[in-house]
């Protein structure tokens, strides 16, 4: 983020830094403790596309990206304001009966 800020300030490069939660190949948070930071494949894909679109105007921003969860602790307000990101997946709905649980 520091390098990105420097390049934005010095060269007027438009950048949106994404602070990404936990993403995995299985597309499931597995256990409840991961719900707070889990990000579905669909949500991360959407966030990347939205971040790229948001750089069409000069800007430097930092946005958290995570799926919806009753345990989520990161604030997604800036991601919504800057790039229109609204998570479509919900961690509690993605845990399957076959997933590992504590």
SULJO-V605894 format. One record per helix or strand of 2 or more residues. SS is the DSSP state (H for helix, E for strand). FROM is the first residue (numbers start at 0). LEN is the number of residues. If there is no record, write none. Layout:
SS|FROM|LEN  SS|FROM|LEN
This chain:
H|1|10  E|14|6  H|31|3  H|40|14  E|59|6  H|76|7  H|90|4
